[in-house]
């Protein structure tokens, strides 16, 4: 057991919720986290939260802005919080549109307060940094309430993706199957079995280790949201709530292509810095050996050009955004088309 886990088990969270998670009806409130700073000695961060509940039934936890420069989740979830009525619900919907609220307000991936990447700090610490305190509250007070968890991501300012919903390979085959069914119910244009570069400390891992049905997404990128990707998020949220049994009605269906990431060859990383020249666009079919990108040395006009080629057949599912990379950056992500699970 890690030190952060021990701390989280023994100390109360400093976060206080102004909503009652057990009360029927629609509630709009905040998670209040005391935060003393130069411009407010007895100040607090106020994270908007909504709870919509009616009777018994599953609980769905919906989250956005785990990274603050990803906007499809906040747009879809602030809209849902304002429009969802209790009479439409069987069970409970908890809506946290901007998990890393300081990062969301700053338009940055990580918190401007402590540079915390919320999606690498679970289970968090109640006596830690601001971001660790947020992670701890979600870990110990929100995740235990949930049966289904949907965390809406996009690429932020430095990545761009085909719009996909994703699940992960899990040690528990039955849990993995439930996650896959929920991913397919979301019905993004692509459905991906996602291989993470590093799953340690992620919200995904925290939810999955608690046995939750967990779905995540990557719905675009470039530090903005498009009408198309927001529509995918809104439709997918409704579809998942229907799948969970919280909403009645028929899900909206459209074709979804199934992609896998069977190994590390699906990632292409840059071995040097420079200017990226993509040789193919998102969605392009690739064969092993195909040129995916060039990286130009920008220190001199006669500098070298490094070429990066696909190590396997597949589809270009993600790319660095916008144009300059550093050594170690992910240049491209390849998804492998495969049959959807039955």
Buried (B, 14 or more C-beta within 10 A) or exposed (E): EEEBBEBBEEEEBBBEBEBEBEEBEBBBBBBBBEBEEEEEEEEBBBBBBBBBBBEEBBBBBBBBBBBBBBBBBBBBBBBBBEEBEBEBBBBBBBBBBBBBBBBBBBEBBBBBBBEBBBBBBBBBBBBBBBBBBBBBBBBBBBBEBBBBBBBBBBBBBBBBBBBBBBBBBBEEEEBBBBBBBBBBBBBBBBBBBBBEEEEEBBBBBBBBBEEBBBBBBBBBBBBBBBEEBBBBBBBBBBBBBBBBBBBEEEBEEEEBBBBBBBEEBBBBBBEEBBBBEBBBEBEBEBEEEBBBBBBBBEEEEEEEEBEBBBBBBBBBBBBBBEEBBEEEBBBBBBBBEEEEBE
